[in-house]
Amino acid sequence: MSLVFDSSFAPRYGEAVDVAPNIQRITVNNPSPFTFHGTNSYLVGRDTLALIDPGPIDDAHHAAFIRAIAGRPVSHIFVSHTHRDHSPLASRMRDELGAVVVAEGPHRPARPLHIGEVNFLDASGDTEFVPDLLAEDGMLVDGDGWALRSIHTPGHTANHVVFALEGVGALFSADHVMAWATSIVAPPDGSMSDYMRSLDRLLERHDRIYFPGHGGPVTKPKTFVRGLKAHRKMRERAILERVRAGDRTIPVMVSVIYRETDPRLHGAAALSVLAHLEDLVARGVVQTEGNPAIDGIYW
């Protein structure tokens, strides 16, 4: 199944953009190869609001929130995961608005670090984040005219969770599923086996639209998620082909598999290959000496 990405997106920084009835998107001006045009935050509700993924510490983004909120109460702040482009502004907004911060839990790796291993993503983790209310899997938080259900979707991070707006068919998919690109799954922050299981969880649902953490909406969720699964399986086959062809290291595999990818993303690509190799080694398909590592030898 082919996967078609949609990169058409107008961020309209500083504006609250209506994307559905009682749903507004505000995009922070933090574009990069990893964030696309920037991180999307969302306001849900009419009279009393929910805020989803407040974003990084950014004064202009904060000011845009205050304008959009326009003095209305904000009862809850929902945080999908603890990367620094999604969660740090939550504490300031909580203090100012008196809202309850809801998230799966604090930042943590998907697995313990191996001896001598360095977490290359430490700088991207918001290790100071502490939620007020732990978002248990399947938990429903009722607001004034809205209800959001938490669905655990580990993979991009260990604490990643998406939020479904009950009765509407809309799901806030954060970095788990995005229309413009695949999600980064990079050990030890993320886990490929967890990510694939989380995609299966979404395929069990019947949401009609996803509002992601970056870029525009996913308008045909089931078709797109099936495409994501097929893409990951294709990438797995490509890695197996390189191993069988005699490539023994991740940098060599990346140079071939990602030769048409922006070189600025090759570091993330190497971690993605590591995520696949971790899964392949765990399944006994590929072998390595000791634990899978970024500088390991594979056969």
DADA-V308139 format. One record per residue. SS is DSSP state (a for helix, b for strand, c for the rest). Layout:
{{SS} {SS}}
This chain:
{{c} {c} {c} {c} {c} {c} {c} {c} {c} {c} {c} {c} {c} {c} {c} {c} {b} {b} {b} {b} {c} {c} {b} {b} {b} {b} {b} {c} {c} {c} {c} {b} {c} {c} {c} {b} {c} {c} {c} {b} {b} {b} {b} {b} {c} {c} {c} {b} {b} {b} {b} {b} {c} {c} {c} {c} {c} {c} {a} {a} {a} {a} {a} {a} {a} {a} {a} {a} {a} {c} {c} {c} {b} {b} {b} {b} {b} {b} {c} {c} {c} {c} {b} {c} {c} {c} {c} {c} {a} {a} {a} {a} {a} {a} {a} {a} {a} {c} {c} {b} {b} {b} {b} {c} {c} {c} {c} {c} {c} {c} {c} {c} {c} {c} {c} {c} {c} {c} {c} {c} {c} {a} {a} {a} {b} {c} {c} {c} {c} {c} {c} {c} {b} {b} {c} {c} {c} {c} {c} {b} {b} {b} {c} {c} {c} {c} {b} {b} {b} {b} {b} {b} {c} {c} {c} {c} {c} {c} {c} {c} {b} {b} {b} {b} {b} {c} {c} {c} {c} {b} {b} {b} {b} {b} {c} {c} {c} {c} {c} {c} {c} {c} {c} {c} {c} {c} {c} {c} {c} {c} {c} {a} {a} {a} {a} {a} {a} {a} {a} {a} {a} {a} {a} {c} {c} {c} {c} {c} {b} {b} {b} {b} {c} {c} {c} {c} {c} {b} {c} {c} {a} {a} {a} {a} {a} {a} {a} {a} {a} {a} {a} {a} {a} {a} {a} {a} {a} {a} {a} {a} {a} {a} {a} {a} {c} {c} {c} {c} {c} {a} {a} {a} {a} {a} {a} {a} {a} {c} {c} {c} {c} {c} {a} {a} {a} {a} {a} {a} {a} {a} {a} {a} {a} {a} {a} {a} {a} {a} {a} {a} {a} {a} {c} {c} {c} {c} {c} {b} {c} {c} {c} {c} {c} {c} {c} {c} {c} {b} {c}}
